[in-house]
Structures are given as structure tokens and as C-alpha cells.
Amino acid sequence: MGATGIVGSEILKILEERRFPVKALRAFASERSVGKSVSFAGRSVAVEVADPEAIRDHDVVFLSAGATLSRELRASFEGSRARVYDNTSAFRLEPSVPLVVPEVNGQELTADCRYASVPNCTTILLTLALHPLHQAFGLRRVVVSTYQAISGAGAQALEDLLQDTRAHLEGADVAPSSLAFNLIPRIGPTLEKPGGGWQTGEEDKVVAEARRILGVADLPLAVTCVRVPVLRAHSESVMVEMEARPSLEEVRSVLRGAPGVELRDDLEGGIYPTPRQASGIDGIHVGRLRFEPEPSALSFFLSGDQLRKGAALNAIQMAEQQRQGGGVA
Ligand SMILES: NC(=O)c1ccc[n+]([C@@H]2O[C@H](COP(=O)([O-])OP(=O)(O)OC[C@H]3O[C@@H](n4cnc5c(N)ncnc54)[C@H](OP(=O)(O)O)[C@@H]3O)[C@@H](O)[C@H]2O)c1
């Protein structure tokens, strides 16, 4: 569902890449896509208009067509054999729906689960780094600033940025609100912050979802989400205060052994995470590791492909895990 979108396309690509055992595949989208087709395993698959009855009649369903549609479709899955992996925010905070990053809390995706949520892309990438640090050293407080690629806002937003960028380079007037050669510190709706001031929907999601996935309901977590004119792969600047006071080498050793994490930490040698280098990878790159003057405050930078690990790949790993009857995919 959402097969013509930027996440849907990535799902099709990764199903093929990982040889997910597909006997038959159907692709759904909106009426706008009538007459279009998507390609899968060398075949052209005609796109169908979303129809709850047709969608529920499958073994595995990937939903990536927005939260409104997921909410509308949810009831139609009741009593069906489908296992549903929902990439939207619709049910991520509902206690009965597991919210899973397989490398972090894969055990919460039990064999009998029929409907599970894929976390927000920024949250997935963040928890891959925070989880091993929490296990080893105990997190006390986390501060994050993000650098989020435009493809995180969907296919149309990506096209708009490319057009505005070309127009700007050709000397045309581009609205000051455009992302071309700009940064936008607002992603999602504005929400009143209980402590005073305002935050964005994206910031709210990252805080609530990270706490849920890490299993630390009261973790102090301050997040600022910024859209940047990068085409693909999100980055995050992270500072953590920890209970223990490990050495930098101990931190490196923990992150080196963490699933989904690749250390790229040699500033002098020119090795650090960048979104260009993280595009297409399956986990996250982590680097720029350093301690602030307070020895237990660790700073680092990470980049990861939000379309793969931040969405499509994570959903497929969840499906693989259930197919294999448990364990981390
Ligand atoms: N982009 C990311 O990095 C990312 C990461 C994690 C999660 N997500 C989530 O994944 C979902 C899809 O995001 P995206 O970036 O792939 O967006 P997108 O490129 O705009 O694609 C949206 C898809 O949903 C379909 N759709 C929209 N409204 C529909 C409706 N009323 N009925 C049926 N189909 C409908 C579209 O079909 P048409 O082509 O026919 O319009 C298209 O296939 C969103 O919930 C988003 O929050 C995105």
C-alpha cells in the first residue's frame, strides 16, 4: 500500500534484493496512480486502487500511504491472516501495537502479532546508537539535533527541492520558505510544549517513540529536528550523559559490537559519517566521538539511510523475523 511512493518503491527494491519469498505481489496506491505500474522481479505490476477487501486478503502487507489511510484500513484486517507492517505514525504509540527496531527490541514482535508499527525514521537511526550505550553505561539524558533529508517528506517534496534548486541556480526568484540553499527547523505540525514554548510533531514523535523502544519512559530527551537540502539519508548530532564514566575506547568498543552500527570515527584521517556515504547502507555510520568537559557527556554524529533502515528495510526485517519465528532479522 503506497507502492508508487518513495518508501513503497524502496520496499519493492529491498524485497527483491533480500530474496523475500514472494509468490504473488500486488501493488496499491491512490486513484492518481490508475494506469501506472511498478516493477518487481523483472515484471511489471499494475497498480491497483486501495480497496480494504483486496488488501486484507494477503499474507504480508506493508502500509506506507500515510497515517489517515492506515487508520481507515486497520479494522479491515481484523480476523484476516495478514501480518501488517505499518510505516505510518497511526498506531506507533498504541500499547497493543508493537513498535519495533529488530536490533533493539525485536523480542517485542511476538509470533502471534498481526499488526506492528515501524518507528519514525529519525527514531530508528537514533535508537540503534542509544540502545547499546544504554545497555552498557546507562543513559541519563540525551540531546539531539537532526539534519533530515528531503526524501523524508516524500516523492513530491524531493521533486520540489530539485526544481527550486535549478531555478535558484538559474537566477529565478525562489520563495524564502523553500528548502533550496536553506534549512527549515520545522518538520510536522506545531504543538504546545508543556514546559513552555512550542515544538514540532517530528520532535514529539522522536521523544515518545525513542522512550518506548528503549523502555525508559522518563528518559530526558531534548530534540530539535531540522530539514536540510540533502536528497537522501538523515544525520543526527547527539549528546548523551551516562550513569557510568567509560573511556572513549570503551565506548568505541561497545558501538563497534552493536548490530547495525558501523564506526567511522577518525576525524584526522577524514573519516566521519556523511549522508552521501550513508545513502544505500543498511544501518548507521557513527563517528566524531568525543567527551565534553564533563567526562560522562559523550558527543557523536550519525548518518543513516532513512528510506532503507529508517523505513523499508526495518519493515522487511520485521517481516523476516516473524517468518523465521523470532530472533533478530
Ligand atoms: N519518506 C521517508 O523517509 C519515510 C520514512 C519513514 C516513514 N515514512 C512514512 O511512510 C509513508 C509514505 O511516505 P512516502 O515518503 O513514501 O510518501 P510519498 O512518496 O508521498 O508516497 C505516498 C504513497 O501513498 C499513496 N497514497 C497517498 N494517499 C493515498 C490514498 N488516499 N489512498 C491510497 N494511496 C494513497 C501514494 O499514492 P499515489 O502515488 O497514487 O498518490 C503513494 O504511493 C508516510 O506515512 C510517511 O510518514 C516515510
The ligand as a Tripos MOL2 file, in Angstrom:
@<TRIPOS>MOLECULE
LIG
   48    52     1     0     0
SMALL
NO_CHARGES

@<TRIPOS>ATOM
      1 N1          9.9740    9.1530    3.2390 N.am      1 LIG1
      2 C1         10.5300    8.6650    4.3340 C.2       1 LIG1
      3 O1         11.7480    8.7810    4.5580 O.2       1 LIG1
      4 C2          9.6830    7.9580    5.3480 C.ar      1 LIG1
      5 C3         10.3380    7.3050    6.3990 C.ar      1 LIG1
      6 C4          9.5580    6.6300    7.3490 C.ar      1 LIG1
      7 C5          8.1840    6.6170    7.2360 C.ar      1 LIG1
      8 N2          7.5910    7.2750    6.2080 N.ar      1 LIG1
      9 C6          6.1080    7.2100    6.1290 C.3       1 LIG1
     10 O2          5.7650    6.3830    5.0310 O.3       1 LIG1
     11 C7          4.5400    6.8560    4.4480 C.3       1 LIG1
     12 C8          4.7800    7.1020    2.9560 C.3       1 LIG1
     13 O3          5.7590    8.1140    2.8200 O.3       1 LIG1
     14 P1          6.4970    8.4250    1.4380 P.3       1 LIG1
     15 O4          7.6400    9.2810    1.8010 O.co2     1 LIG1
     16 O5          6.7180    7.1910    0.6640 O.co2     1 LIG1
     17 O6          5.3930    9.3360    0.7030 O.3       1 LIG1
     18 P2          5.1380    9.5530   -0.8740 P.3       1 LIG1
     19 O7          6.3710    9.4100   -1.6540 O.co2     1 LIG1
     20 O8          4.3740   10.8280   -0.9390 O.co2     1 LIG1
     21 O9          4.1570    8.3370   -1.2530 O.3       1 LIG1
     22 C9          2.8700    8.2270   -0.7310 C.3       1 LIG1
     23 C10         2.2180    6.9640   -1.2400 C.3       1 LIG1
     24 O10         0.9410    6.8350   -0.6200 O.3       1 LIG1
     25 C11        -0.0860    6.7550   -1.6330 C.3       1 LIG1
     26 N3         -1.2980    7.4280   -1.1360 N.ar      1 LIG1
     27 C12        -1.3840    8.6640   -0.6030 C.ar      1 LIG1
     28 N4         -2.6710    8.9350   -0.2670 N.ar      1 LIG1
     29 C13        -3.3960    7.8410   -0.6030 C.ar      1 LIG1
     30 C14        -4.7730    7.4960   -0.5200 C.ar      1 LIG1
     31 N5         -5.6750    8.3300   -0.0140 N.pl3     1 LIG1
     32 N6         -5.1640    6.2710   -0.9600 N.ar      1 LIG1
     33 C15        -4.2590    5.4160   -1.4620 C.ar      1 LIG1
     34 N7         -2.9420    5.6900   -1.5690 N.ar      1 LIG1
     35 C16        -2.5190    6.8760   -1.1490 C.ar      1 LIG1
     36 C17         0.5290    7.4660   -2.8240 C.3       1 LIG1
     37 O11        -0.1390    7.0330   -3.9830 O.3       1 LIG1
     38 P3         -0.2250    7.9620   -5.3010 P.3       1 LIG1
     39 O12         1.1250    7.8560   -5.9660 O.co2     1 LIG1
     40 O13        -1.3000    7.3090   -6.0920 O.co2     1 LIG1
     41 O14        -0.5290    9.3490   -4.8620 O.co2     1 LIG1
     42 C18         1.9660    6.9660   -2.7430 C.3       1 LIG1
     43 O15         2.0460    5.6420   -3.2350 O.3       1 LIG1
     44 C19         4.1330    8.1010    5.2490 C.3       1 LIG1
     45 O16         3.2250    7.7360    6.2360 O.3       1 LIG1
     46 C20         5.4520    8.5510    5.8720 C.3       1 LIG1
     47 O17         5.2600    9.2730    7.0600 O.3       1 LIG1
     48 C21         8.2890    7.9440    5.2530 C.ar      1 LIG1
@<TRIPOS>BOND
     1     1     2 1
     2     2     3 2
     3     2     4 1
     4     4     5 ar
     5     4    48 ar
     6     5     6 ar
     7     6     7 ar
     8     7     8 ar
     9     8     9 1
    10     8    48 ar
    11     9    10 1
    12     9    46 1
    13    10    11 1
    14    11    12 1
    15    11    44 1
    16    12    13 1
    17    13    14 1
    18    14    15 2
    19    14    16 1
    20    14    17 1
    21    17    18 1
    22    18    19 2
    23    18    20 1
    24    18    21 1
    25    21    22 1
    26    22    23 1
    27    23    24 1
    28    23    42 1
    29    24    25 1
    30    25    26 1
    31    25    36 1
    32    26    27 ar
    33    26    35 ar
    34    27    28 ar
    35    28    29 ar
    36    29    30 ar
    37    29    35 ar
    38    30    31 1
    39    30    32 ar
    40    32    33 ar
    41    33    34 ar
    42    34    35 ar
    43    36    37 1
    44    36    42 1
    45    37    38 1
    46    38    39 2
    47    38    40 1
    48    38    41 1
    49    42    43 1
    50    44    45 1
    51    44    46 1
    52    46    47 1
@<TRIPOS>SUBSTRUCTURE
     1 LIG1         1 GROUP 0 **** ****
